[in-house]
Amino acid sequence: MAPSTSKHRPCIGINYRNFDQTVADWKDWIKLTDDLSDCDMDLDDEVCPYPQTAVPRIALTEPAIHTDLTYQDIIVLEAEDQLNDLAMREFVPQDCYDFTWTKDRNIFNGKRETFTGTPGPTVTVTDLTRITDIFYKMIDNDFVDTICIETNRYADRKIKLLKDLGKFFPTSRLYRWTPTNRNEIYSFFALIILQGLYPLPEEESYFSFNGFGTMPYFRRIMSYNRYLLLKSLMHFVDNNDLRENMTKLSKIQPVREYFNDKFSTLYYPSQEIVIDESLLKWHGRLGFAQKIASKAAQVGVKTYELCDSSTGYLWKFFVSTGKDENKAVTTVIADDTNADDLEGRPKKPEMTDQISDRPTNATSKIVYDLVEPLLHRGHTLIMDNFCNSPLLARYLKRQKTDCYGTLRLNREFVPDSLKTVTKTDIRQGEVVCSYTPDLSICVWRDANLVSLISTYHHLQIGNRQKYNRLTFKPSVVLDYNKSMGGVDRKDQYLSAQLLERVKNKIWYNFSFAFLILLFSTVL
């Protein structure tokens, strides 16, 4: 039986009389043939132990020119780029604005900075260290005590309000409320983490009898009614302190600050770090929910995250609330967004200007705020085309921080000779470059035009073998494809924790549970 030359592998049964000889003939044919592209080599397929949550981030998915976008989308992107370019002028000195581009590669003298940091945990970890010891370093007693105080305070006020309105009934779950304590809050966190180890279609299934038995330990730790009470009444700040200058994130501000501090003090990232967008799935009513089609969640709360490229460790994050990020709410919004029966609930909060010490909505300022604590240590920052620009790359390089990634050609200070390059100007596999003494920009054509900027990559061609075929790409493209997936790797680790299936009326309690799960991935 001769091997087939079609694009599909022929099938034979294991009981075929010439099975061994046929397989041997196929093996000999595979070794002798020159065209291996027609063979389905299963052994070359890369298998990831974690489920893929979205399309892997590679340079080809971020073309330099978006030819498939509508006119309205192009206008929005150009307006955002102009906002970012203007925002950078507020903190970048004037001597960074002079760009003299040339095609002479000898003028480029970029060299990678020497890394002076010590990556890894900042706390002592020995063979005697238990997982619980690390957990208590991440979530300490002071933080849990604060949650206990604010949760009890909020529960007392809500009960008092319902009593004044004559709506506090013995049949209500809230009627059985008793003050919580530190041990119970720790138990509540444990239940959240345990749910990710054994996914079930409904949250109540963890506490109920399913015909064979119940989940171990859940009902021993606390009842389902008590669990729901804690989840609905969880609070982190005194509402009376929010009467003035309340922002969209004030309800969870202490949690944001605490977790950012813990993430950055317990671990130091390696040389290559990544800044990218992430999305916490949320389909409820929320004024600053956003949509990112390339993410698995599609719609939710958008965050900018700085992660370690190799491990996916989240080192610092910034929650984006849209254009009204620096606005203050003059009236306090009800915590339970579905409590329509409560009197005095504001229909729509009014917004007033507020001076904020946080970065503005411009992506460039958010990027600089995230990476600022790591400057002057020789890190290499990898970003996509929504964050990169020549001005930002130069400013980071002057502070001993390398930078590379994809680039949109309509950004400020991009050479005009590259802005006008189209797919008809260069053949597939060709590269066009421009240089300054400290920056290089290359436009490479594959299926699409891909442009990348770097502070140390010279024009070098590398190769990669996949499916028994050798492909040639610029070295900056290969490095980007290898290192950009830090945030996506973190999302893959979290994909085992199916938090999106759990209903929650209050978005910031949902976000808090999500941050608890982030800690569990580290453990």
PETABEL-V970716 format. One record per helix or strand of 3 or more residues. SS is the DSSP state (h for helix, s for strand). FROM is the first residue (numbers start at 1). LEN is the number of residues. Records with the same first field share a line. If there is no record, write none. Layout:
SS->FROM-LEN / FROM-LEN
This chain:
h->19-14 / 36-3 / 42-3 / 59-3 / 71-18 / 94-3 / 105-3 / 131-8 / 141-24 / 173-4 / 182-16 / 203-4 / 218-4 / 224-10 / 239-4 / 250-16 / 322-3 / 363-12 / 390-8 / 416-4 / 475-9 / 486-9 / 499-3 / 507-16
s->272-10 / 299-10 / 314-6 / 327-3 / 351-3 / 380-4 / 402-5 / 431-5 / 440-6 / 449-6 / 461-6 / 469-6
